[in-house]
Amino acid sequence: MVPVPGRLKRSQTSQLKGYLFISVLVNSNSELIRLINNAIKNDLASRNPTFMGLALHCIANVGSREMAEAFAGEIPKILVAGDTMDSVKQSAALCLLRLYRTSPDLVPMGDWTSRVVHLLNDQHLGVVTAATSLISTLAQKNPEEFKTSVSLAASRLSRIVTSASTDLQDYTYYFVPAPWLSVKLLRLLQCYPPPDPAVRGRLTECLETVLNKAQEPPKSKKVQHSNAKNAVLFEAISLIIHHDSEPNLLVRACNQLGQFLQHRETNLRYLALESMCTLASSEFSHEAVKTHIETVINALKTERDVSVRQRAVDLLYAMCDRSNAQQIVAEMLSYLETADYSIREEIVLKVAILAEKYAVDYTWYVDTILNLIRIAGDYVSEEVWYRVIQIVINRDDVQGYAAKTVFEALQAPACHENLVKVGGYILGEFGNLIAGDPRSSPLIQFNLLHSKFHLCSVATRALLLSTYIKFINLFPETKATIQGVLRAGSQLRNADVELQQRAVEYLRLSTVASTDILATVLEEMPPFPERESSILAKLKKKKGPNTVTDLEEAKRERSADVNGGPEPAPASAVSTPSPSADLLGLGAAPPAPAGPPPSSGGLLVDVFSDSPSAVAPLAPGSEDNFARFVCKNNGVLFENQLLQIGLKSEFRQNLGRMFIFYGNKTSTQFLSFTPTLICSDDLQPNLSLQTKPVDPTVDGGAQVQQVVNIECVSDFTEAPVLNIQFRYGGTFQNVSVKLPITLNKFFQPTEMASQDFFQRWKQLSSPQQEVQNIFKAKHPMDTEITKAKIIGFGSALLEDVDPNPANFVGAGIIHTRTTQIGCLLRLEPNLQAQMYRLTLRTSKEAVSRRLCALLSEQF
Amino acid sequence: MQFMLLFSRQGKLRLQKWYVPLSDKEKKKITRELVQTVLARKPKMCSFLEWRDLKIVYKRYASLYFCCAIEDQDNELITLEIIHRYVELLDKYFGSVCELDIIFNFEKAYFILDEFLLGGEVQETSKKNVLKAIEQADLLQESGESRSPISIL
């Protein structure tokens, strides 16, 4: 480095070469800078514009922190000084910008800011151009300082746009007036929200002019002309989207982009697809964007350029909503089969998110995910298949279908490991639902899974081992076979610690534990609490800061700023909405007790006041939900946008314990959270409920638990009501659901031989003791499922008692504190007529009636 | 703009202008990757691509690729025109510019670029003004002033 200063000294006319050397070759952190800074200072102080220009260029090119320290104070002065030459002003502005970018803290705001804004009115367009860039960047961090630039920019812009092509002379580029400056002014305007009406009017006119010009025939055939014209057009469209306030402009912009979608030039198609993505998220233009779906799908299929195809995928994702979800997901899946490997993971995530968000029918969702695994298994990340399992577990109605589909998919000769994982888990949990069919009997299921066992990685094998032990619990007939597998040397002495441990423990568990304990240990998985979809988080991480979802949130934040003042946070867009609410017809719980008073007597209702003592009417659809819980003890009782209530209960003789889980689905706290158990006057003496109070504050995304101790004092007919009140954001929420504590929960199954059964049957032959009901089957009449329901009801299922093998016979004892009531039941199905006849005989009429009513609903 | 690269069809770098501070190693890595990516593109493909978290705008003029890296919110079409304007300036200055001109007079190429873009932003869009400024600088160099302030070093 030593000869350098000498060289600069010797060859005096090499000042330019010296600066060039500095700017190109010297690293920002070189020590030589200090020496150079001195020289620059002198050049800046000289009044010679060429020297000043060179010095500024050098500073801008190097832009190191030391330079910023030395010159950040000087340059603003040069910039706004009246006697500075235009060319120097330009350089000064951009030089300051460069310094600000590297060391923002060293460039303080001061008097000069207002003078800089006035540079926007300068005659020299070069100065205006440079000043606009500077203001755009500064305004992002200090919007208040530069607010006045908005109206100046708008008027400057309209003057340019409406000028004749000879006005701006050398600043006209291929018949387009000052395109660079126009683009910069439009960018500056995007730093601010829509301006006041006076300015807004002029700006709208200006934007309309730009849109109009795009429709005029081109003034020149050269691509430069169209590029420059369209550059201004696209930036104008960006501004329109940013403002998101003039529906007319938005629709026009959308139509313009629609035209470009089919343009000859690839560049324009690419940009049109990109701009439309942002348009799709605006509520005004979302519908307009959707009309182009066929064009976009066509682009996806026929475009040669992979980057254009990728934009098309992004646009499909952005424009997806309930009406076109199935179509779009189908298209994306078929694209996935031939897509570039680098983009597969992103498409997989997007398909998974769309499938979940817009699934009306969850069987479609399961199919889509399994297809995803089949087509692009390697790129299906863990989040995706975790999610599908979570959803299958949370939704009862799709469990059977999932088991069946997964079973069929596994039969393919070569299936992806992820499919084995999903299949293994689902069959482990719900294999019993398809075990009735001889084609998917337990042993066949096991053999199918085990045939893939040796092809899988360690993690999958560990999962399969867990599935095997679950099989032992579900299907005792497979116990011996599975134990044989577990006992094999390859498992018990497996090199991998996890596999070995699992094999050993499961083997022991299956040998030692009684069926009860095994059943408890390997009970069905409880429903997962709803939380933010990790898939969404993963997609955001992958795509970086400018995904469509982020834009939506950013828009929402911006609109909050514009409206001023704090707004109650809307239900976060991030938590996955739960369409199951729609499936069950629950909808959103009414926020305040404005509905009619409920029909069940004994509840406190005050229709006119907002006071917390009022109780909301029962949430619609809670009857259906209630019925689901008669034969089972665990599940989700209620769900809406804000709250999920899950149950887990166990009963023993006349006592029971119920765990109620309240999940906060939002990201905001619930305050004054008060659940209350309400028993009607008739119910009160017969059912005793004891509970401890719950913490009144429930954090966002958290789950709290409430334990209820139940005792059946005497037989009862009605059900208690669970009323929950809490404050969410600024609103007051009130939800009521029936709590499924029914008489059959205290049913203890009793095994008995055929003779005993008929003996007792005859004993209970008085008319009050028998209740019979003939009803149409509501659900498909599947033998296995019916048996399962009867067992779930609490009764013992007696085989070989009824001469007719199609009939179901059950017996049990209802335990109350005071008495025990024996019950016998017989269910006769008529497959042809799709009807049932149910006969209940107990020693107490009320009990017979209640049990009959409860059980009739189940079939 | 974050940087501009000029390279030949064989991948030889002719000009590089960086508007963000990066270490030498990083610059070399970026150059290598980007040159590979752009050279792999077929002729009919569009001029924009996404690379890392930047947008790349490129255009081929005869045997040279002009490649600019811009940020997400910058306007792609106008960047294409920046490239074209730069080529026009070179053309006017050198008179029918070709790759050899740039190889042998790279310092002039850098000067022209500096008059046109500064700190990554367009400085002067009037072709006349830019060329005028370059002429003045040329004159200064040729006249060989004895009182050069840089001698204070």
Interface residues (C-beta under 8 A of the other chain):
Chain A: P5 L8 K9 Q12 T13 Q15 L16 K17 G18 L20 S23 V24 N27 S28 L35 I36 N38 A39 N42 D43 S46 T50 F51 G53 L54 L56 H57 A60 N61 G63 S64 S87 Q90 S91 L94 C95 L97 R98 R101 T102 L125 G126 T129 A130 S133 D170 Y171 Y173 A178 P179 W180 L181 V183 K184 R187 Q224 N227 A228 N230 A231 F234 E235 S238 T266 N267 R269 Y270 L271 R304 D305 S307 V308 Q310 G544 P545 N546
Chain B: Y19 P21 D24 K42 K44 M45 C46 S47 F48 L49 E50 D53 D72 Q73 N75 E76 L77 I78 L80 E81 I82 H84 R85 E107 Y110 F111 D114 L118 G119 G120 E121 V122 Q123 E124 T125 S126 K127 K128 N129 A133 Q136 A137 L140 Q141 S143 G144 E145 S146 S148 P149 I150 S151 I152 L153
